[in-house]
Amino acid sequence: MTRSEIAELRYNVGQLRQSIGALRSHYGDANTVRRLENDLERLVIDAEEFEQSPPPVPARRAQETIYVPDSKSDEAAWMGAQDEGLGFHSRPRTK
């Protein structure tokens, strides 16, 4: 995570804190508001822990290239196959 992403996370956590504060002033000490406050505090703890010691970035795998030949495939392999998604079923296959 870059410094700007961490700063954005802090900003968003602050916005969430304000929103939950507004909910508390409107709904009081409701169970759902307390759970949101608890979730927010856990998020703050996790964000600080992440900032102090970020996990290692996994190595990216090289993308595997799949070769698709240009030659015509064997039509017999597709005889009797369903034409799903084409709007009709069990039609005779044509060459």
URLIN-V201565 format. One record per helix or strand of 3 or more residues. SS is the DSSP state (helix for helix, strand for strand). FROM is the first residue (numbers start at 1). TO is the last residue. Records with the same first field share a line. If there is no record, write none. Layout:
SS = FROM-TO  FROM-TO
//
This chain:
helix = 3-27  31-52  75-78
//
